[in-house]
Amino acid sequence: MQEKSLSVGILKAEKVQVVFHGEYMLCGKSFVGEHAFSLNDAGAVFVPSSGECSFTIKDVVIGIGFHWERTEHQTFRGVLKLIDEEGMLRAVNVVPVETYLASVISSEMSANASMELLKAHSVISRSWVLRQMEHSIPVTAAEDEEEVRDDFIVRWYDSEGHTLFDVCADDHCQRYQGITRQSNPNVVEAIEQTRGEVLMSEGEVCDARFSKCCGGVLETFENCWQPVHFPYLVTKADPYCNTTDKRILSQVLNNYDQETVNFYRWDVKYTAEELSELVKRKSGIDFGVITDLIPVMRGESDRIVLLKVVGDKRTVTVGKELEIRKWLSESHLYSSAFDVEKTSDGFILHGKGWGHGVGLCQIGAAVMGEKGFNYREILEHYYPSATVEKLW
């Protein structure tokens, strides 16, 4: 098989500011320097004159909907496409898979991670994006992603649904920030050493999920997304991610990720009034004063899959894990693995982990790399029954 190229949705806005470093061609016309594009420019495809050319997109929003959301200028290689997406202009970068991975590995975590962790992450990120390209199905039927009744709301959020490009550049898919953070030659070496390698199971490329910190136990796929069982995304104890070693944490956490602390175990406190106002705003449902939060169903990692929210006006059961996190935080609660303590004036959520906890735990894998495990042993730990195979 030859290496594939993919299209990555970068920025969606009314106007897109681009700085071309080197000559880019559009219909025989040369573009160099800074340009502003609007919806009238949809359909344009800018092709670099050489592999050394790059372009910077200004004010790209990263961490959309999360507590670290911000804008930054980002620089990319490859082709720039401008498309019309729902009346807005979308900038799309077309690059080879291996080039894409060099950014993902540096964007998803620090490029200063150990070589074995970088190699493990190269394999899973390559696997994940190829799986998305092969199995991308537009999400159009509500029953595929939610079940809603008067007292029962269950939603999950997956990376399918992009119909105009293969994947997006933010946490909804995989963080991709071009060459902005490609500062360590170890990343390039890790990708080259694992070139074309993917995780396989039952003849298919694995849907290789990962999260920041599982909190000590891995969760199953079906408790977070659609009710499909993958034999390589199962629950098991992870003794590695309980660390406060700043040197190891800095391998996984970028500068803005390091603003998040105490994620292996954490507490969040709300008064009843604060929680009631927050949930009303985030869910669009007026519960009145919330009097109780009752876990109805938990996954194998103790993450809450279904939570009953009890108010003096209304009671609703909500799921799955990300919808619960959306309701109970201004951005995203670290995870749904929490116990509820009722206090005299409100609630304390005693939680563990950061993210959905499915597949590779980045902090746990970083510790494994420091302990001398090689990348195949790391992958075997987090994806039992999957095998590493070379596609190109």
C-alpha angles and dihedrals in degrees: 000000000000122000112272130223123221138196119236123198107224115169132006114196145128090257131019122206113208132181114199114210102200128357121320120185130217118177092333094312121118122229122195130159128008124348135170118219131195136184089282087070094058110131095038117135116194114200121196117238091220141008090255093065121102139171134215122219112203126224099008110180113232130184090028109203094001128111092255095053112147143135129255140166111257131194126212141182125216131040125342118212125185116205139174110249114180093325094313130100115252122196111213127190118208113202140151114270094247091051090049090052093055088064097040094054091050093043099045091053142349116303086224092076120123117278093246092053091047090051092048091049091048090058096047095043090050090048094048096050094045089050090052092049092050098042103032107142120174111245103232104135113079092212089064093066110017147027115203130183131153094274101019128066120173121171135161129192120218134170095252119101101071103125101165097051138013102251139351124242100238138076091283085077117001126318108259118176103164117233091328093108102024095117103130124073088207088076092056090046093050092051092047092049090053096035110162094359118140139167113257133193129175091350096307135099108259124250088234105197124185140179138191100254127356093198094234103310131064119232127221122250096239094058090061105033139009118342096265123127121220114189091216096051100065138131123273138144116272110200094179109071097069098098137126094186102134092202091057093041090052088059090063105027123070119214094273092044089056088065084076111081136175095029100144087065122005144163130215121190128202134172113227089252093050093048093046092052093045096049092046090053096044098041100033089229125119106222093168108220110354110232102175146012111206123186106224099177132013131192125231092272091053091255111147112246096177124025126186111218109201121198134167089248103035146001123213133174112221134190169201115048099264094046089053090051091049093053095048101047141048087239116357128329108234091249143329092248097107142123120223121232116189114214133188091269105021145318142314118204111208105199145174136205136014117254136000095311096223119139122340117021103213096207092044090049090050090055090048090053090052090050092058103260113146122230095261091053090050091051092046090054095051100033106037114192094019120114132209113241133172118238098178 
